[in-house]
Amino acid sequence: MIPNEKFREIEERVISWLDEYVVSTLPGLQYVVLDDNKVLFEYSGGFADVQKKRLMDGQVTMMTYSLTKTFTAAAIMQLFGQGKLDLDDPVEKYYPALPYEGSITIRQCLSHTAGIPNPSSLKWVHSVKDSNEFDEEDAFDQILGKHMLLKKKPGEKYLFSNIGYWILGKVIESVSRLGYQEYMRLNILQPIGLFSRELDFHIHDFSSHAKGYLSTVSLMNLFKYLRLDKKMWSKYEGRWLSFNPFYVDGPSYGGLISSARSISRFLHDQLQPKSVLFPNNIREFMYQRQSLNSGEDIPATLGWLVKSQDDCNCYYIGGGGAGFNSEMRIYPDLKLASVVMVNRTVFNTTSFLDKIDKEFINLKKGG
């Protein structure tokens, strides 16, 4: 049991720091900390829209980018638990169009050990107004056609890859006979009580979606002509360059759109004695640290990255791209989790959570 007096002291200190931090550093920010019983702390500050002075609140959605990968991994583990695939199956069994030589397994894609290239994906987006004409299959074929050679032999090295998780989306479609987005809505999002307006692959309410921003005082702004598609830029709003609304080309590696509050619902399920998404033995399997062919451990599980934080095991995934940054974490030893989301292109979510989470980690430890 956390003493109320101690908690209020930490809450006041964190709110004061965050208020000052947002004003000096960000357009807007959402931050949620929870345990296995409830949300312990929730903060929203700054602006969802700088020009219109529309405040950031807990329901405002943002791009999550690579946080999507853990949701995709959960879907793969769900299908594995149902006996519909094996993690050591070759990907070609479900996606014959795979261009790479040699056999790549589902497990290797999940753990980023398939050796698949990871070129910059900043331009792998399309505007919302062009979404009806966008052809994902054609876009994916073009990407694969440009990156047909493996960087390393499968299982030889840990190499983070967006393409690997785009491939996993195709595996989900092949096994389930549903479109990736439909499968995720029916089998991952709805079971944990999330409606499309809360977490989805499309923006359902533009009045409750944040604008993404890039600081005018940044290297990215100087070289944006090389890194970003010009159609993505909107206009300058004070010290920020805003982006037009867009979607990620590959939904299974980075397409989810959500608020921190909604992401916390997924984290809450993962902290429960029994997940609604898959049996406990499958969930435990998802959190097992993976290794290379040599036997060397890597800093990844089947859908999470892993490290030690304040002497606690920490499972995490960060997501960043044009306009937005996010990161979610689970500290299983403490039954604690957190998530931060900001509408700024360049932002160190890891340093932020290292600092702020420490307050609640110490509280849980009784420090």
C-alpha positions as CSV (number, residue, x, y, z in Angstrom):
1,M,0.0,0.0,0.0
2,I,1.4,3.4,-1.0
3,P,1.0,6.0,1.7
4,N,-1.3,8.8,0.5
5,E,0.9,11.6,2.0
6,K,4.0,10.2,0.2
7,F,2.2,9.9,-3.0
8,R,0.8,13.4,-2.9
9,E,4.3,14.7,-2.3
10,I,5.6,12.9,-5.4
11,E,2.5,13.9,-7.5
12,E,3.0,17.6,-6.7
13,R,6.7,17.4,-7.5
14,V,6.2,15.6,-10.8
15,I,3.3,17.9,-11.9
16,S,5.4,21.0,-11.2
17,W,8.4,19.7,-13.1
18,L,6.2,18.5,-16.1
19,D,4.5,21.9,-16.3
20,E,7.8,23.7,-16.6
21,Y,9.2,21.1,-18.9
22,V,6.4,21.2,-21.4
23,V,6.4,25.0,-21.7
24,S,10.1,25.0,-22.4
25,T,10.5,21.9,-24.5
26,L,7.4,20.6,-26.2
27,P,4.2,21.5,-28.0
28,G,2.3,18.8,-25.9
29,L,2.8,15.7,-23.8
30,Q,0.8,12.8,-22.3
31,Y,2.2,10.6,-19.5
32,V,0.5,7.8,-17.6
33,V,1.8,5.5,-14.8
34,L,-0.2,2.5,-13.6
35,D,0.1,-0.6,-11.6
36,D,-1.9,-3.8,-11.8
37,N,-4.9,-2.2,-9.9
38,K,-5.3,1.2,-11.4
39,V,-3.8,4.3,-13.0
40,L,-1.5,5.9,-10.4
41,F,-0.8,9.1,-12.2
42,E,-2.0,10.8,-15.5
43,Y,-0.7,14.0,-16.9
44,S,-1.6,16.0,-20.1
45,G,0.0,19.3,-20.8
46,G,0.8,21.8,-23.6
47,F,-1.0,22.0,-26.9
48,A,-2.5,19.5,-29.3
49,D,-2.7,22.4,-31.8
50,V,-0.3,25.3,-31.2
51,Q,-1.9,27.8,-33.6
52,K,-5.4,27.2,-32.4
53,K,-4.3,26.9,-28.7
54,R,-6.1,23.6,-28.5
55,L,-5.0,22.0,-25.3
56,M,-3.6,18.5,-25.0
57,D,-5.8,16.3,-22.9
58,G,-6.0,12.6,-22.1
59,Q,-8.3,11.8,-25.1
60,V,-6.1,13.4,-27.8
61,T,-4.7,10.8,-30.2
62,M,-1.2,10.8,-31.7
63,M,0.9,8.5,-34.0
64,T,2.5,5.7,-31.9
65,Y,4.9,4.4,-34.6
66,S,6.9,1.5,-33.3
67,L,4.7,0.9,-30.3
68,T,2.6,-0.9,-32.9
69,K,5.2,-3.6,-33.1
70,T,4.4,-5.0,-29.7
71,F,0.7,-5.1,-30.6
72,T,1.6,-6.9,-33.8
73,A,3.8,-9.3,-31.7
74,A,0.9,-9.9,-29.4
75,A,-1.2,-10.9,-32.4
76,I,1.4,-13.4,-33.6
77,M,1.7,-14.9,-30.1
78,Q,-2.1,-15.2,-30.0
79,L,-2.1,-17.2,-33.2
80,F,0.8,-19.2,-31.9
81,G,-1.2,-20.0,-28.7
82,Q,-4.1,-21.2,-30.8
83,G,-1.8,-23.6,-32.7
84,K,-2.3,-21.8,-36.0
85,L,1.5,-21.2,-36.6
86,D,4.8,-22.1,-35.1
87,L,7.4,-19.4,-34.2
88,D,10.1,-21.4,-36.0
89,D,8.1,-21.7,-39.2
90,P,9.7,-20.1,-42.2
91,V,8.0,-16.9,-43.1
92,E,7.8,-18.1,-46.8
93,K,5.2,-20.7,-45.6
94,Y,2.8,-17.8,-45.1
95,Y,4.3,-15.1,-47.4
96,P,5.8,-16.8,-50.5
97,A,6.7,-13.4,-52.0
98,L,9.5,-12.9,-49.6
99,P,12.6,-12.0,-51.7
100,Y,15.4,-13.0,-49.3
101,E,17.6,-16.0,-49.8
102,G,17.7,-18.5,-47.1
103,S,15.1,-19.3,-44.5
104,I,13.8,-16.6,-42.2
105,T,11.6,-17.6,-39.3
106,I,8.7,-15.8,-37.6
107,R,10.7,-15.9,-34.3
108,Q,13.6,-14.1,-36.1
109,C,11.3,-11.4,-37.4
110,L,9.8,-10.9,-33.9
111,S,13.2,-10.6,-32.3
112,H,14.9,-8.5,-35.0
113,T,17.4,-11.2,-35.8
114,A,16.3,-12.0,-39.3
115,G,19.1,-9.8,-40.8
116,I,16.5,-7.8,-42.8
117,P,17.5,-4.2,-43.8
118,N,16.1,-1.2,-42.0
119,P,16.3,1.8,-44.3
120,S,14.9,5.2,-43.2
121,S,11.2,5.0,-43.1
122,L,10.4,8.7,-42.7
123,K,9.1,8.9,-46.2
124,W,7.0,5.7,-45.9
125,V,3.8,7.7,-45.2
126,H,0.8,8.9,-47.2
127,S,-1.5,11.9,-46.5
128,V,-4.9,11.3,-45.1
129,K,-6.6,12.9,-48.1
130,D,-4.8,10.3,-50.3
131,S,-5.6,7.3,-48.2
132,N,-8.5,6.0,-50.3
133,E,-6.1,5.7,-53.3
134,F,-3.2,4.3,-51.3
135,D,-2.3,0.7,-52.2
136,E,-0.4,-0.9,-49.4
137,E,0.5,-4.0,-51.4
138,D,2.1,-1.9,-54.1
139,A,3.9,0.2,-51.6
140,F,5.3,-2.9,-49.8
141,D,6.3,-4.5,-53.1
142,Q,8.3,-1.3,-54.0
143,I,10.1,-1.3,-50.6
144,L,11.0,-5.0,-50.9
145,G,12.2,-4.5,-54.5
146,K,14.6,-1.8,-53.3
147,H,15.9,-3.8,-50.3
148,M,16.2,-7.4,-51.5
149,L,19.5,-8.3,-49.9
150,L,19.8,-9.3,-46.2
151,K,22.3,-7.3,-44.1
152,K,23.3,-10.4,-42.2
153,K,22.5,-14.1,-42.2
154,P,19.4,-14.9,-40.2
155,G,20.1,-15.4,-36.6
156,E,23.6,-13.9,-36.8
157,K,23.0,-10.4,-35.4
158,Y,20.4,-8.3,-33.7
159,L,19.2,-5.6,-36.3
160,F,16.0,-3.7,-35.7
161,S,13.8,-3.7,-38.8
162,N,10.6,-2.1,-39.8
163,I,10.4,-4.3,-42.8
164,G,10.5,-7.4,-40.6
165,Y,7.4,-6.3,-38.8
166,W,5.6,-5.3,-42.0
167,I,6.2,-8.9,-43.1
168,L,4.7,-10.1,-39.8
169,G,1.5,-8.2,-40.7
170,K,1.4,-10.3,-43.9
171,V,1.8,-13.5,-41.9
172,I,-1.2,-12.5,-39.7
173,E,-3.3,-11.9,-42.8
174,S,-2.3,-15.2,-44.3
175,V,-3.0,-17.2,-41.1
176,S,-6.2,-15.5,-40.1
177,R,-7.6,-14.8,-43.5
178,L,-8.5,-11.3,-42.3
179,G,-6.9,-8.0,-43.2
180,Y,-4.3,-7.0,-40.7
181,Q,-6.2,-4.0,-39.3
182,E,-9.4,-6.0,-39.1
183,Y,-7.7,-8.8,-37.2
184,M,-6.2,-6.3,-34.7
185,R,-9.5,-4.6,-34.1
186,L,-11.4,-7.9,-33.5
187,N,-8.8,-9.9,-31.6
188,I,-6.4,-7.4,-29.8
189,L,-8.1,-4.0,-29.4
190,Q,-11.8,-4.9,-28.7
191,P,-11.0,-7.7,-26.1
192,I,-9.2,-5.1,-23.9
193,G,-12.1,-2.7,-24.3
194,L,-10.8,-0.2,-26.8
195,F,-13.0,1.4,-29.4
196,S,-11.8,2.6,-32.8
197,R,-12.0,6.3,-31.7
198,E,-9.5,5.4,-28.9
199,L,-7.0,3.3,-30.6
200,D,-7.0,2.5,-34.3
201,F,-5.2,2.8,-37.6
202,H,-7.3,5.7,-38.8
203,I,-8.0,9.1,-37.4
204,H,-11.7,9.1,-36.4
205,D,-12.0,12.5,-34.9
206,F,-9.7,15.2,-36.2
207,S,-10.8,17.6,-33.4
208,S,-9.3,15.1,-31.0
209,H,-6.1,14.4,-32.9
210,A,-2.9,16.2,-32.3
211,K,-0.9,18.0,-34.9
212,G,2.7,16.7,-35.2
213,Y,5.5,19.2,-35.0
214,L,9.2,19.7,-35.8
215,S,11.3,22.3,-34.0
216,T,12.5,25.1,-36.2
217,V,15.8,25.0,-34.3
218,S,16.9,21.5,-35.3
219,L,19.1,19.7,-37.8
220,M,16.0,17.9,-39.0
221,N,14.5,21.2,-40.0
222,L,17.6,22.2,-41.9
223,F,17.7,18.9,-43.8
224,K,14.0,18.2,-44.1
225,Y,14.2,18.4,-47.9
226,L,16.3,15.2,-47.8
227,R,14.6,13.3,-45.0
228,L,10.9,14.1,-45.4
229,D,8.3,14.2,-48.2
230,K,7.4,17.9,-48.8
231,K,3.7,17.0,-48.9
232,M,3.9,16.3,-45.2
233,W,4.8,19.8,-44.2
234,S,2.1,22.3,-43.3
235,K,3.3,25.6,-42.0
236,Y,5.3,27.3,-39.3
237,E,3.5,28.0,-36.0
238,G,5.9,30.1,-33.9
239,R,8.9,27.9,-33.1
240,W,7.3,24.8,-34.7
241,L,6.8,23.5,-38.2
242,S,3.5,21.6,-38.3
243,F,2.7,18.5,-40.4
244,N,-0.4,17.7,-42.4
245,P,-2.2,14.6,-41.1
246,F,-0.9,11.3,-42.6
247,Y,-0.8,7.6,-42.1
248,V,2.1,5.1,-42.1
249,D,2.4,3.0,-45.2
250,G,3.0,-0.2,-43.2
251,P,0.3,-0.5,-40.5
252,S,1.9,-3.5,-38.8
253,Y,5.2,-1.9,-38.0
254,G,4.0,1.6,-37.0
255,G,0.4,2.4,-37.9
256,L,-1.5,2.6,-34.6
257,I,-2.9,5.9,-33.6
258,S,-3.7,6.3,-29.9
259,S,-3.5,8.3,-26.7
260,A,-1.3,7.4,-23.8
261,R,-4.5,6.6,-21.8
262,S,-5.5,4.0,-24.4
263,I,-2.1,2.5,-24.6
264,S,-2.2,2.1,-20.8
265,R,-5.2,-0.3,-21.3
266,F,-2.9,-2.7,-23.1
267,L,-0.3,-2.3,-20.4
268,H,-2.9,-3.0,-17.7
269,D,-3.8,-6.2,-19.4
270,Q,-0.2,-7.3,-19.4
271,L,0.1,-6.6,-15.7
272,Q,-2.9,-8.8,-14.8
273,P,-2.6,-12.3,-13.3
274,K,-4.4,-13.5,-16.4
275,S,-4.3,-11.7,-19.8
276,V,-7.5,-11.6,-21.9
277,L,-5.3,-11.8,-25.1
278,F,-3.6,-15.2,-24.6
279,P,-2.9,-17.8,-21.9
280,N,-0.3,-17.0,-19.3
281,N,2.2,-19.5,-20.6
282,I,2.1,-17.8,-24.0
283,R,2.5,-14.4,-22.4
284,E,5.5,-15.6,-20.4
285,F,7.0,-17.0,-23.6
286,M,6.6,-13.5,-25.2
287,Y,8.7,-12.0,-22.5
288,Q,11.6,-14.5,-22.7
289,R,14.9,-12.9,-23.8
290,Q,16.0,-14.2,-27.2
291,S,19.5,-15.2,-28.5
292,L,21.5,-15.4,-31.6
293,N,22.6,-18.7,-33.4
294,S,25.8,-18.4,-31.4
295,G,23.9,-18.5,-28.1
296,E,24.6,-14.8,-27.3
297,D,21.6,-13.1,-25.6
298,I,20.2,-10.0,-27.3
299,P,18.3,-7.1,-25.7
300,A,15.0,-8.2,-27.1
301,T,12.2,-10.7,-26.4
302,L,9.4,-11.7,-28.9
303,G,8.0,-8.2,-29.2
304,W,9.7,-6.1,-26.5
305,L,13.2,-4.7,-25.9
306,V,14.7,-5.4,-22.5
307,K,17.0,-3.6,-20.1
308,S,17.6,-3.0,-16.4
309,Q,16.2,0.2,-14.9
310,D,16.9,1.2,-11.3
311,D,17.7,-2.5,-10.6
312,C,14.4,-3.6,-12.1
313,N,13.7,-5.6,-15.2
314,C,12.3,-3.3,-17.8
315,Y,10.5,-4.3,-21.0
316,Y,10.0,-1.4,-23.4
317,I,9.4,-0.2,-26.9
318,G,9.8,3.3,-28.3
319,G,8.3,4.8,-31.4
320,G,9.4,7.9,-33.3
321,G,9.0,9.6,-36.6
322,A,7.7,12.7,-38.3
323,G,5.8,14.8,-35.7
324,F,5.6,12.4,-32.8
325,N,7.5,10.3,-30.3
326,S,6.4,7.7,-27.7
327,E,7.6,5.0,-25.4
328,M,5.9,2.4,-23.2
329,R,7.4,0.3,-20.4
330,I,6.6,-2.6,-18.1
331,Y,8.4,-3.2,-14.8
332,P,7.0,-6.7,-14.0
333,D,8.8,-7.1,-10.7
334,L,7.0,-4.1,-9.4
335,K,3.7,-4.6,-11.3
336,L,4.3,-1.1,-12.7
337,A,4.0,0.3,-16.3
338,S,4.2,3.7,-17.9
339,V,3.8,5.4,-21.3
340,V,4.7,8.8,-22.7
341,M,3.6,10.4,-25.9
342,V,4.6,13.8,-27.4
343,N,3.8,15.6,-30.6
344,R,7.4,16.5,-31.4
345,T,9.6,14.8,-34.0
346,V,12.9,14.8,-32.0
347,F,12.5,13.9,-28.4
348,N,14.4,11.5,-26.1
349,T,11.6,9.5,-24.5
350,T,14.1,7.2,-22.9
351,S,15.8,9.9,-20.8
352,F,12.4,11.3,-19.9
353,L,11.0,8.0,-18.6
354,D,14.3,7.2,-16.8
355,K,13.9,10.4,-14.9
356,I,10.1,10.4,-14.2
357,D,9.5,6.7,-13.7
358,K,12.2,6.7,-11.0
359,E,9.9,8.6,-8.7
360,F,7.2,5.9,-9.0
361,I,9.7,3.0,-8.9
362,N,11.1,4.3,-5.6
363,L,7.6,4.8,-4.3
364,K,6.7,1.1,-5.2
365,K,9.9,0.0,-3.5
366,G,9.0,1.9,-0.4
367,G,11.9,4.3,-0.8
